[in-house]
Amino acid sequence: MQTVIDVICDALNVGTNEEILTIDINDSVDTIKRWDSLVTVSIALAISSKFGLELDIDSLEEMTSVKKIISLVSESHNNKITE
């Protein structure tokens, strides 16, 4: 779980001159001002690279909170193991 949070945090902090963000499991697009659609794409690319997952457009639409992203990674990882 912490690795997923670290990936999200890195994506949120890239290219900004603002204070470095720390996030937790309860954060989402509603609680973090700089989490926009471009950040969501950055998170998806980082998650895909880090965990070797193929994410589709439906997955991108679901990536609106830390909890949902952790769940998505867990489900995708479990599906990969059972295939």
N, C-alpha and C positions, 0 to 999 in steps of 0.2 A: 504494500500500500504506500509506504513512504517513497519508494522509487517513482511511482506514478505522480505523487504530489510534487516531487522534485522536478520531474519533467514539465509539469504544468507551470510550476513556479519559474523555471528557466525561460519558458516561452513567454510568460507575462513580463519578464524583466529584460528581454532582449531589446536593444535599440532605444531604451528610454533613459532620459536624464533624471527621471523622478526617483524618489526613494525606492530602494529595493523592497519588493513585496515579500511577505511571508504569508502563506495561506494554510488553511486547514480543510478538513473533510466537509465542513459546512459551507464553504464558499461556492459562489456560482457567478454567472453573468450578471445577476442582480446585485451582488455584493461587491464586485470588483469593477470599478469604473473603466479601466483600460482593457477589459476582456471584451473584445469585439470579434467580428467575423474573421478578420485576418489572424488574430491570435488563436481562434479556434482551428483554423487551417494549420497554423504553426504547431499547435498541440497535437493535432492528428498526425502530422508528418513526423514529429518527434516520437510519439507513441508507436507509430508504425515501424520506425527505424529501430527503436530500443527493444521492442518486443517481437518484431518480425510479423506483425499483423497486417492483413489487408483490410482496409476500412473503406466502406462504400459511402455513398451520399447520405443514406439513412443514418449511418453511424455518426456522420458529421452533425446532422441535425439533432442528435441526441446528446451531443457533447456540450451541455449547458451548465454542468455543475461538476465539482470534484467527485461527488458520490457516483454520479452517472458514468463518469469516465472510468473510475475504478471498477465499477460493475461491468462496463463494456470490455475492459481489458481482461477481467477475470473470466467472463463468459467466453470471450474469444480464445483465451488461452486454454480453458477447459475443453472447448470444442476441438482445438488443434490437437490436444493430447488424445482424444477419443477417436480421431479419424484414422 
